[in-house]
Amino acid sequence: MTEAELDLDYFRQKLLALQDKLEALQSTVDEAAQTVELDQARVGRLSRMDALQAQSMSIEVKRRQNLQLRAIAAALSRINNNDYGLCPECDTSIHPERLKLDPTTRLCIACAEAKER
């Protein structure tokens, strides 16, 4: 596969599979992120602290999953608009191997490195 010949169906399927996986995990994360009960009779102080820490971690996982789902939706939109694989900063093609590693990536290597500086 050359830069000029992106297999859009391959990337669409990869993005949709990733989206399905994240959406399936969301119910588990939602359950773990629920409010921790402060019932003194049921849970000791350390157990409550562990539960609060687990809740905080679940909330962060949920936040990251939502960011990833938005990135997937944006990538699917770029596929539908025939903009997928083009860097919006410099209008050059993003290398297919970069897209294989992260199909949601928006920037080519040069522009991504420039943004990090």
C-alpha positions as CSV (number, residue, x, y, z in Angstrom):
1,M,0.0,0.0,0.0
2,T,1.6,3.3,-1.0
3,E,0.8,6.7,0.4
4,A,-1.2,7.6,-2.7
5,E,-3.3,4.4,-2.4
6,L,-4.8,4.2,1.1
7,D,-7.2,1.2,1.6
8,L,-10.0,3.3,3.1
9,D,-12.2,0.2,3.7
10,Y,-9.3,-1.4,5.8
11,F,-9.1,1.8,7.9
12,R,-12.9,2.1,8.2
13,Q,-13.2,-1.5,9.5
14,K,-10.3,-1.0,11.9
15,L,-11.9,2.2,13.3
16,L,-15.3,0.6,13.6
17,A,-13.8,-2.5,15.4
18,L,-12.0,-0.2,17.8
19,Q,-15.2,1.8,18.4
20,D,-17.2,-1.4,19.1
21,K,-14.6,-2.5,21.6
22,L,-14.6,0.8,23.4
23,E,-18.4,1.0,23.5
24,A,-18.6,-2.6,24.9
25,L,-16.2,-1.6,27.7
26,Q,-18.1,1.5,28.6
27,S,-20.8,-0.3,30.6
28,T,-18.1,-1.9,32.8
29,V,-16.4,1.5,33.3
30,D,-19.7,3.2,34.0
31,E,-20.4,0.7,36.8
32,A,-17.0,1.1,38.4
33,A,-17.3,4.9,38.3
34,Q,-20.5,5.0,40.3
35,T,-20.6,6.9,43.6
36,V,-19.0,5.1,46.5
37,E,-21.3,4.4,49.4
38,L,-20.1,5.7,52.8
39,D,-21.9,3.1,54.9
40,Q,-19.7,2.7,58.0
41,A,-21.2,-0.7,58.8
42,R,-20.5,-2.2,55.4
43,V,-17.1,-0.8,54.5
44,G,-14.1,0.0,56.6
45,R,-12.1,3.2,56.3
46,L,-9.3,1.6,54.1
47,S,-11.8,-0.3,52.0
48,R,-13.6,3.0,51.3
49,M,-10.3,4.7,50.4
50,D,-9.6,1.8,48.0
51,A,-13.1,2.1,46.5
52,L,-12.7,5.9,46.1
53,Q,-9.3,5.4,44.4
54,A,-10.8,2.8,42.0
55,Q,-13.7,5.2,41.3
56,S,-11.3,8.0,40.4
57,M,-9.3,5.7,38.1
58,S,-12.5,4.5,36.4
59,I,-13.6,8.1,35.9
60,E,-10.3,8.9,34.2
61,V,-10.6,5.7,32.0
62,K,-14.0,6.8,31.0
63,R,-12.8,10.3,30.1
64,R,-10.0,8.8,27.9
65,Q,-12.4,6.4,26.3
66,N,-14.7,9.3,25.4
67,L,-11.7,11.2,23.9
68,Q,-10.8,8.1,21.8
69,L,-14.4,7.6,20.7
70,R,-14.5,11.3,19.5
71,A,-11.2,10.8,17.7
72,I,-12.6,7.7,16.0
73,A,-15.8,9.6,14.9
74,A,-13.6,12.3,13.5
75,A,-11.5,9.8,11.6
76,L,-14.6,8.1,10.2
77,S,-15.9,11.6,9.1
78,R,-12.6,12.3,7.4
79,I,-12.9,9.0,5.5
80,N,-16.5,9.9,4.4
81,N,-15.2,13.4,3.3
82,N,-12.2,11.9,1.4
83,D,-9.8,13.8,3.7
84,Y,-8.5,10.7,5.5
85,G,-4.8,10.4,5.4
86,L,-4.1,14.0,4.6
87,C,-2.4,16.2,7.2
88,P,-4.6,19.3,7.7
89,E,-1.5,21.4,8.6
90,C,0.6,20.9,5.5
91,D,-1.7,19.0,3.1
92,T,0.7,16.1,2.7
93,S,-0.1,12.5,2.9
94,I,0.2,10.7,6.2
95,H,2.4,7.6,5.9
96,P,0.1,4.5,5.8
97,E,2.3,2.8,8.5
98,R,1.6,5.7,10.8
99,L,-2.1,5.3,10.2
100,K,-1.9,1.5,10.8
101,L,-0.4,2.2,14.2
102,D,-3.0,4.8,15.1
103,P,-5.9,5.1,12.6
104,T,-7.2,8.2,14.4
105,T,-4.0,10.2,13.8
106,R,-4.6,13.6,12.1
107,L,-1.1,14.9,11.6
108,C,2.0,13.7,9.6
109,I,5.2,13.0,11.5
110,A,6.7,16.4,10.7
111,C,3.7,18.4,11.9
112,A,3.2,16.2,15.0
113,E,6.9,16.8,15.9
114,A,6.5,20.5,15.3
115,K,3.4,20.7,17.6
116,E,5.3,18.9,20.4
117,R,8.1,21.5,20.5
